[in-house]
Amino acid sequence: MARVPELVATTLDRLATQAALHARGAALEPYIPIGQLRDDVLRSELRGSRREALWKRVRSVVEGNANVRASVREGRGGD
């Protein structure tokens, strides 16, 4: 699980980029659906069990960040 800090940094960078794109009008939403974010960050991890274990640890750290608001909402596509 040594990759967790790197994956957390990638996740936070991806979220910050999305927020900046939205602020400039280049993205429709200021957020990224959790499934899309997970798949983007963990695209190189192919084993399902390892993927879920990694994501559980990454998600707990990211959701503990004061700059991140974790919530469930329905987007334009129904996710």
Order of alpha helices (4+ residues) and beta strands (2+ residues): alpha-alpha-alpha
